[in-house]
C-alpha cells in the first residue's frame, strides 16, 4: 500500500481484517470498534459536532437507506409504439 495515497478500499479491507481475527466474537468486535470510532470523532470534532453527526446518521437510518428489508424494484411500464398522429391542418384530397 502506498503511504502517500490511501484509498477507501484499502482502509475498508484493513478494517474487515480486524473483524476476521475474531469470528467468534464478531458482535463484540464491531461494538468495540464502533465505540473506538465514536471516541475518535469526539476528539477530532468535539461533542457538539459528533452529536450532529449522529443525528444525521439516525435520519439516514430511519429514511431506509441502510434497511435490511429488501426494497422491491419498481416495475417499469412497457412502452408501446404509437402510430404517428396526423396533423389537423393536413389537407388530404
Secondary structure by P-SEA (a helix, b strand, c coil): cccccccaaaaaaaaaaaaaacccaaaaaaaaaaaaaaaaaaaaccaaaaaaaaaaaaaaaaaccccccccccccccbbbbbcbbbbcccccc
